[in-house]
Amino acid sequence: MNRHLSDDEIAAAVAAEKLAPERARHLEDCVPCRREVDGLLELIAERRRALEAEGPDFEKQRQQILEGLAHPAAPVVALHRRHIWRPILAAAAALVAVVGIWLQMTRHRPAAVLRPLPVEQILSDVDATLADRSVPGFESLDSMIPAPDEMASMIDDTKTAS
């Protein structure tokens, strides 16, 4: 079976990697596969030449820099000394802002009024609600628990049944 090279095998051939012996023989004998590999190699070479032609001329740039250093275009001006008042004024403005915000927050805060809780009233309301037999879920459970003699008879019934 003499199938053409796969894309991975063509990429390996272009990268000059070693192919399996039968695949290397196929590449030597098969004109379409050889054309594809040669075409890709030529494309890479053309792109490399174009990039080298487009690339910057570092030697020319070096000469321009050296000429600029030898003959400066304008005299060098000394930098002005920074004013010391600017940082001091900025710190003072920040301090005024912080103090102003703090004063506004403390001045407008409502005073907390604590009234004692009417604990006795709350407890009496809860007791009245629990004592009310009309509220579903709060009725007495006494009617659901059997009397002791009823329990004894229930136990006797289970023993006789088994």
VEXMARTOR-384297 format. One record per atom (N, C-alpha, C): residue number from 1; residue in three letters; atom name; x negated, y negated, z. Coordinates in nm, 4 decimals. Layout:
REM VEXMARTOR-384297
[NUM; ala; CA; [X; Y; Z]],
...
END
This chain:
REM VEXMARTOR-384297
[1; met; N; [-0.0847; 0.1168; 0.0000]],
[1; met; CA; [0.0000; 0.0000; 0.0000]],
[1; met; C; [-0.0894; -0.1232; 0.0000]],
[2; asn; N; [-0.0684; -0.2100; -0.0981]],
[2; asn; CA; [-0.1538; -0.3260; -0.1158]],
[2; asn; C; [-0.0686; -0.4525; -0.1054]],
[3; arg; N; [-0.0307; -0.4902; 0.0138]],
[3; arg; CA; [0.0514; -0.6097; 0.0325]],
[3; arg; C; [-0.0394; -0.7310; 0.0428]],
[4; his; N; [0.0209; -0.8477; 0.0161]],
[4; his; CA; [-0.0564; -0.9720; 0.0246]],
[4; his; C; [-0.0850; -1.0063; 0.1700]],
[5; leu; N; [-0.1812; -1.0974; 0.1878]],
[5; leu; CA; [-0.2197; -1.1379; 0.3236]],
[5; leu; C; [-0.1065; -1.2172; 0.3889]],
[6; ser; N; [-0.0918; -1.1991; 0.5214]],
[6; ser; CA; [0.0087; -1.2750; 0.5965]],
[6; ser; C; [-0.0465; -1.4160; 0.6225]],
[7; asp; N; [0.0395; -1.5029; 0.6727]],
[7; asp; CA; [-0.0039; -1.6397; 0.7030]],
[7; asp; C; [-0.1146; -1.6406; 0.8075]],
[8; asp; N; [-0.1044; -1.5510; 0.9048]],
[8; asp; CA; [-0.2085; -1.5447; 1.0078]],
[8; asp; C; [-0.3416; -1.4985; 0.9487]],
[9; glu; N; [-0.3357; -1.4035; 0.8578]],
[9; glu; CA; [-0.4595; -1.3550; 0.7953]],
[9; glu; C; [-0.5193; -1.4620; 0.7045]],
[10; ile; N; [-0.4355; -1.5375; 0.6340]],
[10; ile; CA; [-0.4867; -1.6469; 0.5501]],
[10; ile; C; [-0.5502; -1.7540; 0.6376]],
[11; ala; N; [-0.4861; -1.7863; 0.7506]],
[11; ala; CA; [-0.5433; -1.8856; 0.8424]],
[11; ala; C; [-0.6756; -1.8362; 0.8977]],
[12; ala; N; [-0.6860; -1.7079; 0.9278]],
[12; ala; CA; [-0.8117; -1.6527; 0.9775]],
[12; ala; C; [-0.9200; -1.6614; 0.8700]],
[13; ala; N; [-0.8847; -1.6343; 0.7442]],
[13; ala; CA; [-0.9823; -1.6430; 0.6351]],
[13; ala; C; [-1.0285; -1.7862; 0.6159]],
[14; val; N; [-0.9358; -1.8828; 0.6270]],
[14; val; CA; [-0.9731; -2.0245; 0.6122]],
[14; val; C; [-1.0658; -2.0658; 0.7263]],
[15; ala; N; [-1.0428; -2.0121; 0.8462]],
[15; ala; CA; [-1.1261; -2.0459; 0.9628]],
[15; ala; C; [-1.2540; -1.9646; 0.9660]],
[16; ala; N; [-1.2788; -1.8853; 0.8648]],
[16; ala; CA; [-1.3994; -1.8035; 0.8521]],
[16; ala; C; [-1.4084; -1.6988; 0.9621]],
[17; glu; N; [-1.2936; -1.6498; 1.0065]],
[17; glu; CA; [-1.2928; -1.5412; 1.1031]],
[17; glu; C; [-1.3007; -1.4085; 1.0276]],
[18; lys; N; [-1.3456; -1.3072; 1.0978]],
[18; lys; CA; [-1.3632; -1.1770; 1.0357]],
[18; lys; C; [-1.2279; -1.1075; 1.0229]],
[19; leu; N; [-1.1984; -1.0582; 0.9014]],
[19; leu; CA; [-1.0753; -0.9835; 0.8757]],
[19; leu; C; [-1.1047; -0.8347; 0.8837]],
[20; ala; N; [-0.9980; -0.7559; 0.8951]],
[20; ala; CA; [-1.0146; -0.6108; 0.8905]],
[20; ala; C; [-1.0745; -0.5745; 0.7542]],
[21; pro; N; [-1.1547; -0.4681; 0.7459]],
[21; pro; CA; [-1.2240; -0.4357; 0.6204]],
[21; pro; C; [-1.1305; -0.4226; 0.4997]],
[22; glu; N; [-1.0141; -0.3549; 0.5148]],
[22; glu; CA; [-0.9256; -0.3394; 0.3983]],
[22; glu; C; [-0.8630; -0.4720; 0.3602]],
[23; arg; N; [-0.8379; -0.5614; 0.4594]],
[23; arg; CA; [-0.7803; -0.6922; 0.4297]],
[23; arg; C; [-0.8848; -0.7820; 0.3643]],
[24; ala; N; [-1.0116; -0.7690; 0.4030]],
[24; ala; CA; [-1.1186; -0.8466; 0.3389]],
[24; ala; C; [-1.1357; -0.8023; 0.1935]],
[25; arg; N; [-1.1262; -0.6701; 0.1653]],
[25; arg; CA; [-1.1350; -0.6223; 0.0272]],
[25; arg; C; [-1.0169; -0.6740; -0.0538]],
[26; his; N; [-0.8979; -0.6761; 0.0077]],
[26; his; CA; [-0.7804; -0.7285; -0.0618]],
[26; his; C; [-0.8019; -0.8748; -0.0984]],
[27; leu; N; [-0.8605; -0.9511; -0.0092]],
[27; leu; CA; [-0.8839; -1.0931; -0.0356]],
[27; leu; C; [-0.9814; -1.1108; -0.1527]],
[28; glu; N; [-1.0800; -1.0226; -0.1627]],
[28; glu; CA; [-1.1752; -1.0326; -0.2731]],
[28; glu; C; [-1.1095; -0.9949; -0.4062]],
[29; asp; N; [-1.0166; -0.8985; -0.4058]],
[29; asp; CA; [-0.9576; -0.8471; -0.5287]],
[29; asp; C; [-0.8306; -0.9208; -0.5714]],
[30; cys; N; [-0.7545; -0.9782; -0.4776]],
[30; cys; CA; [-0.6239; -1.0371; -0.5074]],
[30; cys; C; [-0.6398; -1.1846; -0.5447]],
[31; val; N; [-0.6041; -1.2169; -0.6684]],
[31; val; CA; [-0.6180; -1.3542; -0.7171]],
[31; val; C; [-0.5226; -1.4497; -0.6451]],
[32; pro; N; [-0.3943; -1.4182; -0.6249]],
[32; pro; CA; [-0.3054; -1.5130; -0.5555]],
[32; pro; C; [-0.3507; -1.5433; -0.4116]],
[33; cys; N; [-0.3946; -1.4410; -0.3390]],
[33; cys; CA; [-0.4396; -1.4639; -0.2014]],
[33; cys; C; [-0.5666; -1.5476; -0.2009]],
[34; arg; N; [-0.6575; -1.5187; -0.2951]],
[34; arg; CA; [-0.7835; -1.5933; -0.3019]],
[34; arg; C; [-0.7563; -1.7387; -0.3390]],
[35; arg; N; [-0.6600; -1.7637; -0.4312]],
[35; arg; CA; [-0.6252; -1.9012; -0.4686]],
[35; arg; C; [-0.5697; -1.9781; -0.3486]],
[36; glu; N; [-0.4854; -1.9099; -0.2704]],
[36; glu; CA; [-0.4262; -1.9788; -0.1545]],
[36; glu; C; [-0.5330; -2.0168; -0.0537]],
[37; val; N; [-0.6271; -1.9258; -0.0257]],
[37; val; CA; [-0.7356; -1.9564; 0.0684]],
[37; val; C; [-0.8245; -2.0670; 0.0122]],
[38; asp; N; [-0.8600; -2.0587; -0.1156]],
[38; asp; CA; [-0.9448; -2.1614; -0.1767]],
[38; asp; C; [-0.8739; -2.2967; -0.1797]],
[39; gly; N; [-0.7417; -2.2959; -0.2066]],
[39; gly; CA; [-0.6660; -2.4204; -0.2082]],
[39; gly; C; [-0.6646; -2.4875; -0.0709]],
[40; leu; N; [-0.6475; -2.4080; 0.0330]],
[40; leu; CA; [-0.6488; -2.4642; 0.1689]],
[40; leu; C; [-0.7869; -2.5171; 0.2053]],
[41; leu; N; [-0.8922; -2.4443; 0.1662]],
[41; leu; CA; [-1.0288; -2.4915; 0.1938]],
[41; leu; C; [-1.0557; -2.6227; 0.1204]],
[42; glu; N; [-1.0087; -2.6353; -0.0048]],
[42; glu; CA; [-1.0282; -2.7586; -0.0812]],
[42; glu; C; [-0.9484; -2.8735; -0.0180]],
[43; leu; N; [-0.8272; -2.8454; 0.0282]],
[43; leu; CA; [-0.7448; -2.9472; 0.0944]],
[43; leu; C; [-0.8134; -2.9993; 0.2205]],
[44; ile; N; [-0.8706; -2.9090; 0.2977]],
[44; ile; CA; [-0.9428; -2.9496; 0.4193]],
[44; ile; C; [-1.0636; -3.0342; 0.3837]],
[45; ala; N; [-1.1366; -2.9946; 0.2789]],
[45; ala; CA; [-1.2554; -3.0713; 0.2375]],
[45; ala; C; [-1.2159; -3.2103; 0.1886]],
[46; glu; N; [-1.1055; -3.2209; 0.1118]],
[46; glu; CA; [-1.0593; -3.3521; 0.0645]],
[46; glu; C; [-1.0203; -3.4421; 0.1814]],
[47; arg; N; [-0.9509; -3.3867; 0.2760]],
[47; arg; CA; [-0.9083; -3.4663; 0.3915]],
[47; arg; C; [-1.0286; -3.5130; 0.4727]],
[48; arg; N; [-1.1292; -3.4278; 0.4878]],
[48; arg; CA; [-1.2508; -3.4655; 0.5604]],
[48; arg; C; [-1.3219; -3.5808; 0.4894]],
[49; arg; N; [-1.3308; -3.5725; 0.3549]],
[49; arg; CA; [-1.3955; -3.6816; 0.2795]],
[49; arg; C; [-1.3166; -3.8119; 0.2944]],
[50; ala; N; [-1.1825; -3.8014; 0.2915]],
[50; ala; CA; [-1.0997; -3.9219; 0.3047]],
[50; ala; C; [-1.1159; -3.9832; 0.4428]],
[51; leu; N; [-1.1218; -3.9009; 0.5449]],
[51; leu; CA; [-1.1394; -3.9536; 0.6804]],
[51; leu; C; [-1.2753; -4.0202; 0.6980]],
[52; glu; N; [-1.3772; -3.9600; 0.6376]],
[52; glu; CA; [-1.5103; -4.0203; 0.6472]],
[52; glu; C; [-1.5151; -4.1529; 0.5734]],
[53; ala; N; [-1.4421; -4.1638; 0.4605]],
[53; ala; CA; [-1.4400; -4.2897; 0.3853]],
[53; ala; C; [-1.3603; -4.3964; 0.4607]],
[54; glu; N; [-1.2521; -4.3554; 0.5305]],
[54; glu; CA; [-1.1692; -4.4498; 0.6047]],
[54; glu; C; [-1.2318; -4.4887; 0.7377]],
[55; gly; N; [-1.3210; -4.4083; 0.7891]],
[55; gly; CA; [-1.3765; -4.4284; 0.9226]],
[55; gly; C; [-1.4523; -4.5601; 0.9342]],
[56; pro; N; [-1.4654; -4.6090; 1.0552]],
[56; pro; CA; [-1.5358; -4.7355; 1.0755]],
[56; pro; C; [-1.6856; -4.7211; 1.0497]],
[57; asp; N; [-1.7433; -4.8287; 1.0051]],
[57; asp; CA; [-1.8875; -4.8326; 0.9818]],
[57; asp; C; [-1.9515; -4.8824; 1.1114]],
[58; phe; N; [-1.9982; -4.7875; 1.1899]],
[58; phe; CA; [-2.0511; -4.8222; 1.3215]],
[58; phe; C; [-2.1794; -4.9037; 1.3122]],
[59; glu; N; [-2.2586; -4.8801; 1.2117]],
[59; glu; CA; [-2.3834; -4.9559; 1.1973]],
[59; glu; C; [-2.3540; -5.1021; 1.1670]],
[60; lys; N; [-2.2527; -5.1253; 1.0817]],
[60; lys; CA; [-2.2151; -5.2629; 1.0491]],
[60; lys; C; [-2.1603; -5.3337; 1.1736]],
[61; gln; N; [-2.0774; -5.2627; 1.2507]],
[61; gln; CA; [-2.0242; -5.3216; 1.3731]],
[61; gln; C; [-2.1355; -5.3527; 1.4723]],
[62; arg; N; [-2.2326; -5.2655; 1.4818]],
[62; arg; CA; [-2.3464; -5.2874; 1.5729]],
[62; arg; C; [-2.4232; -5.4129; 1.5342]],
[63; gln; N; [-2.4451; -5.4313; 1.4043]],
[63; gln; CA; [-2.5172; -5.5506; 1.3570]],
[63; gln; C; [-2.4389; -5.6779; 1.3885]],
[64; gln; N; [-2.3066; -5.6748; 1.3702]],
[64; gln; CA; [-2.2240; -5.7922; 1.3994]],
[64; gln; C; [-2.2292; -5.8273; 1.5481]],
[65; ile; N; [-2.2278; -5.7274; 1.6326]],
[65; ile; CA; [-2.2346; -5.7533; 1.7766]],
[65; ile; C; [-2.3689; -5.8130; 1.8135]],
[66; leu; N; [-2.4758; -5.7572; 1.7588]],
[66; leu; CA; [-2.6098; -5.8094; 1.7893]],
[66; leu; C; [-2.6265; -5.9530; 1.7401]],
[67; glu; N; [-2.5715; -5.9857; 1.6229]],
[67; glu; CA; [-2.5781; -6.1229; 1.5726]],
[67; glu; C; [-2.4972; -6.2174; 1.6607]],
[68; gly; N; [-2.3807; -6.1701; 1.7056]],
[68; gly; CA; [-2.2980; -6.2524; 1.7928]],
[68; gly; C; [-2.3661; -6.2792; 1.9256]],
[69; leu; N; [-2.4412; -6.1832; 1.9752]],
[69; leu; CA; [-2.5133; -6.2039; 2.1004]],
[69; leu; C; [-2.6327; -6.2979; 2.0823]],
[70; ala; N; [-2.6962; -6.2911; 1.9673]],
[70; ala; CA; [-2.8115; -6.3766; 1.9424]],
[70; ala; C; [-2.7708; -6.5220; 1.9211]],
[71; his; N; [-2.6567; -6.5461; 1.8586]],
[71; his; CA; [-2.6088; -6.6811; 1.8295]],
[71; his; C; [-2.4647; -6.6953; 1.8780]],
[72; pro; N; [-2.4450; -6.7314; 2.0036]],
[72; pro; CA; [-2.3074; -6.7440; 2.0525]],
[72; pro; C; [-2.2336; -6.8555; 1.9799]],
[73; ala; N; [-2.1049; -6.8344; 1.9547]],
[73; ala; CA; [-2.0244; -6.9307; 1.8799]],
[73; ala; C; [-1.9918; -7.0533; 1.9636]],
[74; ala; N; [-1.9702; -7.0361; 2.0918]],
[74; ala; CA; [-1.9345; -7.1491; 2.1777]],
[74; ala; C; [-2.0140; -7.1378; 2.3070]],
[75; pro; N; [-2.0366; -7.2507; 2.3688]],
[75; pro; CA; [-2.1107; -7.2444; 2.4948]],
[75; pro; C; [-2.0265; -7.1738; 2.6021]],
[76; val; N; [-2.0949; -7.1092; 2.6907]],
[76; val; CA; [-2.0279; -7.0363; 2.7978]],
[76; val; C; [-1.9857; -7.1359; 2.9040]],
[77; val; N; [-1.8588; -7.1308; 2.9409]],
[77; val; CA; [-1.8047; -7.2225; 3.0411]],
[77; val; C; [-1.7953; -7.1482; 3.1734]],
[78; ala; N; [-1.8420; -7.2118; 3.2776]],
[78; ala; CA; [-1.8349; -7.1507; 3.4099]],
[78; ala; C; [-1.6900; -7.1446; 3.4556]],
[79; leu; N; [-1.6559; -7.0383; 3.5212]],
[79; leu; CA; [-1.5208; -7.0216; 3.5712]],
[79; leu; C; [-1.4964; -7.1161; 3.6888]],
[80; his; N; [-1.3737; -7.1632; 3.6981]],
[80; his; CA; [-1.3385; -7.2508; 3.8089]],
[80; his; C; [-1.3219; -7.1692; 3.9359]],
[81; arg; N; [-1.3594; -7.2335; 4.0446]],
[81; arg; CA; [-1.3450; -7.1681; 4.1722]],
[81; arg; C; [-1.1977; -7.1649; 4.2103]],
[82; arg; N; [-1.1537; -7.0552; 4.2622]],
[82; arg; CA; [-1.0131; -7.0426; 4.2999]],
[82; arg; C; [-0.9835; -7.1324; 4.4186]],
[83; his; N; [-0.8673; -7.1874; 4.4166]],
[83; his; CA; [-0.8259; -7.2710; 4.5282]],
[83; his; C; [-0.7860; -7.1826; 4.6451]],
[84; ile; N; [-0.8311; -7.2195; 4.7623]],
[84; ile; CA; [-0.8010; -7.1393; 4.8803]],
[84; ile; C; [-0.6586; -7.1624; 4.9279]],
[85; trp; N; [-0.5969; -7.2720; 4.8855]],
[85; trp; CA; [-0.4633; -7.3041; 4.9338]],
[85; trp; C; [-0.3558; -7.2130; 4.8755]],
[86; arg; N; [-0.3762; -7.1610; 4.7596]],
[86; arg; CA; [-0.2731; -7.0766; 4.6981]],
[86; arg; C; [-0.2387; -6.9541; 4.7830]],
[87; pro; N; [-0.3363; -6.8736; 4.8260]],
[87; pro; CA; [-0.3011; -6.7573; 4.9087]],
[87; pro; C; [-0.2399; -6.7965; 5.0433]],
[88; ile; N; [-0.2882; -6.9081; 5.0998]],
[88; ile; CA; [-0.2338; -6.9520; 5.2285]],
[88; ile; C; [-0.0876; -6.9943; 5.2115]],
[89; leu; N; [-0.0578; -7.0675; 5.1054]],
[89; leu; CA; [0.0801; -7.1096; 5.0804]],
[89; leu; C; [0.1703; -6.9895; 5.0509]],
[90; ala; N; [0.1202; -6.8918; 4.9800]],
[90; ala; CA; [0.1997; -6.7723; 4.9513]],
[90; ala; C; [0.2318; -6.6967; 5.0798]],
[91; ala; N; [0.1336; -6.6827; 5.1693]],
[91; ala; CA; [0.1575; -6.6142; 5.2965]],
[91; ala; C; [0.2569; -6.6919; 5.3816]],
[92; ala; N; [0.2456; -6.8246; 5.3819]],
[92; ala; CA; [0.3379; -6.9069; 5.4599]],
[92; ala; C; [0.4798; -6.8941; 5.4046]],
[93; ala; N; [0.4957; -6.8913; 5.2738]],
[93; ala; CA; [0.6284; -6.8777; 5.2137]],
[93; ala; C; [0.6890; -6.7416; 5.2498]],
[94; ala; N; [0.6086; -6.6375; 5.2476]],
[94; ala; CA; [0.6578; -6.5041; 5.2840]],
[94; ala; C; [0.6999; -6.5017; 5.4308]],
[95; leu; N; [0.6221; -6.5661; 5.5168]],
[95; leu; CA; [0.6546; -6.5705; 5.6587]],
[95; leu; C; [0.7853; -6.6456; 5.6823]],
[96; val; N; [0.8044; -6.7579; 5.6141]],
[96; val; CA; [0.9282; -6.8359; 5.6275]],
[96; val; C; [1.0473; -6.7523; 5.5805]],
[97; ala; N; [1.0321; -6.6788; 5.4725]],
[97; ala; CA; [1.1410; -6.5965; 5.4212]],
[97; ala; C; [1.1771; -6.4862; 5.5208]],
[98; val; N; [1.0794; -6.4209; 5.5789]],
[98; val; CA; [1.1048; -6.3133; 5.6753]],
[98; val; C; [1.1740; -6.3680; 5.7990]],
[99; val; N; [1.1250; -6.4813; 5.8519]],
[99; val; CA; [1.1860; -6.5407; 5.9717]],
[99; val; C; [1.3288; -6.5850; 5.9406]],
[100; gly; N; [1.3518; -6.6441; 5.8254]],
[100; gly; CA; [1.4863; -6.6878; 5.7878]],
[100; gly; C; [1.5840; -6.5720; 5.7783]],
[101; ile; N; [1.5423; -6.4640; 5.7174]],
[101; ile; CA; [1.6292; -6.3465; 5.7058]],
[101; ile; C; [1.6584; -6.2891; 5.8437]],
[102; trp; N; [1.5565; -6.2818; 5.9285]],
[102; trp; CA; [1.5747; -6.2276; 6.0626]],
[102; trp; C; [1.6731; -6.3131; 6.1419]],
[103; leu; N; [1.6604; -6.4454; 6.1327]],
[103; leu; CA; [1.7523; -6.5348; 6.2045]],
[103; leu; C; [1.8952; -6.5187; 6.1539]],
[104; gln; N; [1.9127; -6.5081; 6.0228]],
[104; gln; CA; [2.0474; -6.4917; 5.9682]],
[104; gln; C; [2.1103; -6.3604; 6.0143]],
[105; met; N; [2.0330; -6.2561; 6.0203]],
[105; met; CA; [2.0864; -6.1268; 6.0610]],
[105; met; C; [2.1237; -6.1261; 6.2092]],
[106; thr; N; [2.0455; -6.1908; 6.2931]],
[106; thr; CA; [2.0756; -6.1898; 6.4363]],
[106; thr; C; [2.1869; -6.2872; 6.4708]],
[107; arg; N; [2.2007; -6.3955; 6.3986]],
[107; arg; CA; [2.3011; -6.4955; 6.4293]],
[107; arg; C; [2.4412; -6.4469; 6.3949]],
[108; his; N; [2.4586; -6.3773; 6.2869]],
[108; his; CA; [2.5908; -6.3384; 6.2397]],
[108; his; C; [2.6322; -6.1984; 6.2822]],
[109; arg; N; [2.5613; -6.1377; 6.3706]],
[109; arg; CA; [2.5956; -6.0038; 6.4154]],
[109; arg; C; [2.7074; -6.0150; 6.5191]],
[110; pro; N; [2.8204; -5.9513; 6.4981]],
[110; pro; CA; [2.9293; -5.9599; 6.5966]],
[110; pro; C; [2.8909; -5.8857; 6.7241]],
[111; ala; N; [2.9321; -5.9411; 6.8355]],
[111; ala; CA; [2.9023; -5.8783; 6.9638]],
[111; ala; C; [2.9895; -5.7550; 6.9795]],
[112; ala; N; [2.9304; -5.6517; 7.0267]],
[112; ala; CA; [3.0029; -5.5266; 7.0448]],
[112; ala; C; [3.0881; -5.5379; 7.1707]],
[113; val; N; [3.2165; -5.5088; 7.1560]],
[113; val; CA; [3.3083; -5.5139; 7.2685]],
[113; val; C; [3.3392; -5.3701; 7.3090]],
[114; leu; N; [3.3015; -5.3368; 7.4283]],
[114; leu; CA; [3.3253; -5.2022; 7.4771]],
[114; leu; C; [3.4402; -5.2063; 7.5763]],
[115; arg; N; [3.5469; -5.1401; 7.5394]],
[115; arg; CA; [3.6605; -5.1282; 7.6295]],
[115; arg; C; [3.6590; -4.9877; 7.6868]],
[116; pro; N; [3.6977; -4.9756; 7.8120]],
[116; pro; CA; [3.6992; -4.8403; 7.8693]],
[116; pro; C; [3.8081; -4.7559; 7.8034]],
[117; leu; N; [3.7771; -4.6302; 7.7833]],
[117; leu; CA; [3.8724; -4.5383; 7.7227]],
[117; leu; C; [3.9797; -4.5000; 7.8248]],
[118; pro; N; [4.1050; -4.4946; 7.7841]],
[118; pro; CA; [4.2112; -4.4513; 7.8754]],
[118; pro; C; [4.2167; -4.2991; 7.8813]],
[119; val; N; [4.1219; -4.2422; 7.9538]],
[119; val; CA; [4.1064; -4.0969; 7.9585]],
[119; val; C; [4.2312; -4.0313; 8.0159]],
[120; glu; N; [4.2841; -4.0869; 8.1232]],
[120; glu; CA; [4.4012; -4.0264; 8.1871]],
[120; glu; C; [4.5202; -4.0256; 8.0919]],
[121; gln; N; [4.5389; -4.1331; 8.0189]],
[121; gln; CA; [4.6516; -4.1394; 7.9247]],
[121; gln; C; [4.6345; -4.0371; 7.8131]],
[122; ile; N; [4.5125; -4.0242; 7.7619]],
[122; ile; CA; [4.4860; -3.9277; 7.6545]],
[122; ile; C; [4.5136; -3.7859; 7.7039]],
[123; leu; N; [4.4671; -3.7536; 7.8249]],
[123; leu; CA; [4.4892; -3.6187; 7.8778]],
[123; leu; C; [4.6368; -3.5912; 7.9022]],
[124; ser; N; [4.7097; -3.6909; 7.9505]],
[124; ser; CA; [4.8524; -3.6686; 7.9732]],
[124; ser; C; [4.9259; -3.6504; 7.8406]],
[125; asp; N; [4.8853; -3.7211; 7.7335]],
[125; asp; CA; [4.9473; -3.7023; 7.6015]],
[125; asp; C; [4.9198; -3.5620; 7.5477]],
[126; val; N; [4.7981; -3.5126; 7.5666]],
[126; val; CA; [4.7637; -3.3775; 7.5210]],
[126; val; C; [4.8454; -3.2748; 7.5982]],
[127; asp; N; [4.8571; -3.2912; 7.7300]],
[127; asp; CA; [4.9359; -3.1974; 7.8105]],
[127; asp; C; [5.0823; -3.1982; 7.7675]],
[128; ala; N; [5.1370; -3.3173; 7.7376]],
[128; ala; CA; [5.2774; -3.3260; 7.6958]],
[128; ala; C; [5.2975; -3.2558; 7.5619]],
[129; thr; N; [5.2021; -3.2697; 7.4715]],
[129; thr; CA; [5.2126; -3.2043; 7.3408]],
[129; thr; C; [5.2065; -3.0537; 7.3562]],
[130; leu; N; [5.1176; -3.0066; 7.4413]],
[130; leu; CA; [5.1046; -2.8616; 7.4613]],
[130; leu; C; [5.2264; -2.8048; 7.5328]],
[131; ala; N; [5.2901; -2.8820; 7.6181]],
[131; ala; CA; [5.4068; -2.8333; 7.6917]],
[131; ala; C; [5.5321; -2.8319; 7.6052]],
[132; asp; N; [5.5316; -2.9070; 7.4960]],
[132; asp; CA; [5.6485; -2.9135; 7.4084]],
[132; asp; C; [5.6616; -2.7813; 7.3331]],
[133; arg; N; [5.7712; -2.7096; 7.3519]],
[133; arg; CA; [5.7905; -2.5779; 7.2915]],
[133; arg; C; [5.8322; -2.5873; 7.1452]],
[134; ser; N; [5.8684; -2.7060; 7.0983]],
[134; ser; CA; [5.9143; -2.7190; 6.9601]],
[134; ser; C; [5.7979; -2.7317; 6.8611]],
[135; val; N; [5.6751; -2.7507; 6.9097]],
[135; val; CA; [5.5590; -2.7637; 6.8217]],
[135; val; C; [5.5132; -2.6236; 6.7823]],
[136; pro; N; [5.5152; -2.5898; 6.6537]],
[136; pro; CA; [5.4753; -2.4545; 6.6137]],
[136; pro; C; [5.3281; -2.4286; 6.6431]],
[137; gly; N; [5.3010; -2.3091; 6.6888]],
[137; gly; CA; [5.1633; -2.2701; 6.7167]],
[137; gly; C; [5.1247; -2.2890; 6.8612]],
[138; phe; N; [5.2063; -2.3610; 6.9408]],
[138; phe; CA; [5.1742; -2.3839; 7.0808]],
[138; phe; C; [5.2729; -2.3132; 7.1748]],
[139; glu; N; [5.3524; -2.2220; 7.1226]],
[139; glu; CA; [5.4458; -2.1516; 7.2088]],
[139; glu; C; [5.3705; -2.0530; 7.2963]],
[140; ser; N; [5.4365; -2.0072; 7.3971]],
[140; ser; CA; [5.3740; -1.9188; 7.4952]],
[140; ser; C; [5.3506; -1.7820; 7.4334]],
[141; leu; N; [5.2426; -1.7214; 7.4720]],
[141; leu; CA; [5.2088; -1.5880; 7.4218]],
[141; leu; C; [5.2615; -1.4782; 7.5146]],
[142; asp; N; [5.3281; -1.5157; 7.6225]],
[142; asp; CA; [5.3747; -1.4170; 7.7185]],
[142; asp; C; [5.4742; -1.3204; 7.6562]],
[143; ser; N; [5.5547; -1.3677; 7.5629]],
[143; ser; CA; [5.6552; -1.2803; 7.5030]],
[143; ser; C; [5.5927; -1.1751; 7.4122]],
[144; met; N; [5.4702; -1.1949; 7.3724]],
[144; met; CA; [5.4051; -1.1011; 7.2809]],
[144; met; C; [5.3271; -0.9939; 7.3560]],
[145; ile; N; [5.2950; -1.0145; 7.4821]],
[145; ile; CA; [5.2171; -0.9174; 7.5590]],
[145; ile; C; [5.3153; -0.8237; 7.6292]],
[146; pro; N; [5.3009; -0.6917; 7.6110]],
[146; pro; CA; [5.3938; -0.5980; 7.6759]],
[146; pro; C; [5.3692; -0.5916; 7.8268]],
[147; ala; N; [5.4729; -0.5618; 7.8964]],
[147; ala; CA; [5.4637; -0.5455; 8.0424]],
[147; ala; C; [5.3840; -0.4188; 8.0722]],
[148; pro; N; [5.3305; -0.4072; 8.1960]],
[148; pro; CA; [5.2483; -0.2895; 8.2282]],
[148; pro; C; [5.3228; -0.1570; 8.2118]],
[149; asp; N; [5.4495; -0.1506; 8.2477]],
[149; asp; CA; [5.5213; -0.0243; 8.2323]],
[149; asp; C; [5.5453; 0.0090; 8.0851]],
[150; glu; N; [5.5627; -0.0955; 8.0017]],
[150; glu; CA; [5.5769; -0.0709; 7.8579]],
[150; glu; C; [5.4461; -0.0174; 7.8006]],
[151; met; N; [5.3330; -0.0685; 7.8505]],
[151; met; CA; [5.2021; -0.0213; 7.8028]],
[151; met; C; [5.1816; 0.1249; 7.8412]],
[152; ala; N; [5.2226; 0.1618; 7.9598]],
[152; ala; CA; [5.2061; 0.3002; 8.0045]],
[152; ala; C; [5.2861; 0.3941; 7.9167]],
[153; ser; N; [5.4086; 0.3509; 7.8802]],
[153; ser; CA; [5.4894; 0.4368; 7.7949]],
[153; ser; C; [5.4305; 0.4460; 7.6541]],
[154; met; N; [5.3697; 0.3381; 7.6089]],
[154; met; CA; [5.3054; 0.3412; 7.4758]],
[154; met; C; [5.1870; 0.4364; 7.4775]],
[155; ile; N; [5.1107; 0.4392; 7.5850]],
[155; ile; CA; [4.9966; 0.5284; 7.5966]],
[155; ile; C; [5.0432; 0.6723; 7.6010]],
[156; asp; N; [5.1518; 0.7002; 7.6785]],
[156; asp; CA; [5.2069; 0.8368; 7.6868]],
[156; asp; C; [5.2559; 0.8845; 7.5518]],
[157; asp; N; [5.3178; 0.7920; 7.4740]],
[157; asp; CA; [5.3681; 0.8286; 7.3423]],
[157; asp; C; [5.2567; 0.8696; 7.2484]],
[158; thr; N; [5.1428; 0.8028; 7.2561]],
[158; thr; CA; [5.0300; 0.8362; 7.1680]],
[158; thr; C; [4.9677; 0.9679; 7.2085]],
[159; lys; N; [4.9694; 1.0012; 7.3393]],
[159; lys; CA; [4.9119; 1.1275; 7.3826]],
[159; lys; C; [4.9988; 1.2437; 7.3406]],
[160; thr; N; [5.1282; 1.2262; 7.3470]],
[160; thr; CA; [5.2191; 1.3360; 7.3100]],
[160; thr; C; [5.2222; 1.3541; 7.1591]],
[161; ala; N; [5.1981; 1.2501; 7.0835]],
[161; ala; CA; [5.1992; 1.2603; 6.9385]],
[161; ala; C; [5.0776; 1.3355; 6.8886]],
[162; ser; N; [4.9681; 1.3315; 6.9619]],
[162; ser; CA; [4.8476; 1.3997; 6.9143]],
[162; ser; C; [4.8368; 1.5315; 6.9717]],
END
